[in-house]
């Protein structure tokens, strides 16, 4: 009888232990499922990863410069007689702007003319002795005698002296080589001017270019004639555009290349103004996501996608950025749904709910 009771006790105990283990196993699985059920889904906005043409924006800053900007220097020494010029005055090409005292140059010119006439008389007198040669048919002999007599009579030297006097007289009159505005006026009427002294500048403000510095890594994306958007720092100039006019074939010590952009309309702009240029460089067949889809975790770029109403963490390699969209080189595929909001603190496999705008 006692043996039967003991066996019954063992059977009941075994059943009890088995039941406890089963309950314990259920209790270990239950928290994760119940936790997911209890966590509310994070509302997120989404977009599609697309393959398309991607406009990479090259930003650069620089200064406006005039295409035509000439410094006017004195070509001879003398007392300056300046026209009524003021900085900002517009002058036409060819207009007389200033004169140097003409008396010395005029005297030199008159003396040169008299010396030429005297040399011509001497030449004619010497030529009488060779009348037979000049009347003959030997052209070579004629030329030899003519050159000889012009040297002997001083005619060649007199002709050169007259040309020199004419040039010196022309240097006394300062004309505008281009049309434009007067800038940096440095002299006044009555000033003693030496050859080489700078008098003023003439700037054609109707044609300006913006000279900017571009990173050497971006220079292969720029070509002549490429369009650019221009944003001057001072003032509002809507819809101001330009085209790439020239590219300096040299990289400076800072790893930058100078690019000149011809401004389409210069009205209201002045040389020396600071401005920013945006040059669009289209990239074909790029995988692109909105910039809001990109977050960083441990300094690594991450894009969250959605699978079965849960977020999925994807490490990605990013390419170019145009401020609105980011080029993705690897890590996700075209057509994937990417999360663009509430993704800064989002975890992997977190429940999410797509909301519309």
C-alpha positions, 0 to 999 in steps of 0.5 A: 500500500505504501509503495502505491502511494509513493508511486502516485506521489512521484507521478503527481510531482512529475506532472507538476514539474512538467506543467511549471516548465511549460508555463515558464517557457510561455512566460519567457516568450510572452514579454516580447510579443506583448511588448510589440503589441503595446508599443504604438506605431511611429507615424512616418512620411515616406518616399520612393528611392528612384533612378533618375537624372540628378542635378548636382549643384556646384556652389561658389562665391567670387567678385564681379569684374568688368570685361573691359577695364583699362588703366589710362597712363601718361605716355610722356612727361608734361603739364596735364590739362584735364577735361571736366571729368568726374568719377562715374562719368560715362565717356564714348570711345575716341573722346578726348579726355585730357591733354598734356602741354602741347608747346614742346611737342608742337615745336619739335614737330615743326622743327622736324617738318623743316628738317625734312624739307631741307633734306628733300632739297639736298636730295634733289640737288644730289640727284641732278648728278645722276640724271642719266641713271634715273633716265635709264632703264636699269631699275636695280641701279636706280634703286641703289642710287636713290637709297645712297642719295637719301642716306647722304642727304639725310632724307631717311633720317628726316623722315624718321624724325618727323614720324617720331615728332608726330607720335610724340604729339599724339601722345599729348592727347589722351583719348578714351580707348573704350566706352565706359565710366571713369573710375579712380581719378588720381590727378587734377588739371595743372599736375606735372605728369611723368611718363607712366603715371596712372591717371584714371580707369575706364570701366565698361559696366555694361558687360560683367563677369563673375570670377569664382573659385571651384573645388578641383574635384568638381571642375570636370563637371563644368564646361564652357557655355554651361548655365549658372544662377547668380545671387549677388550679396547686396540687393535683390536681382531676381532671375539673374543668370550667366554662362561659363565663359572661361576655365583657368587650366591651373589649380591654385595652392588651395586646390581651387580652380578659377571659373569666369561666368559671363553675367546675362544682365549687368543693370544695377551691378557694379564691378567688385560686388560679391556674388554666389553662383550655382552651376547645375551639373546633371548626373544621369541614372543616379539612385536618389532619395530625399535628403530627409531620408538620410540620418547618421548613426555613429558617424555612418549614413543610414536610410530607413526603409519599410518592410511589413509595417516595420522600419529596417535599418540600412547602412548606405554609401552616399554620393553627391548632395544638391541640398534637396536630394542625395545620391545613394551609391549602395545599400538600398535598391530603386523602388524601396520605400524610404522613411523621411520623417521621425527617423532621427531616433527610430530603431530597427524593426520598430512598428511604423505607420505611414501618414500622408501630407 
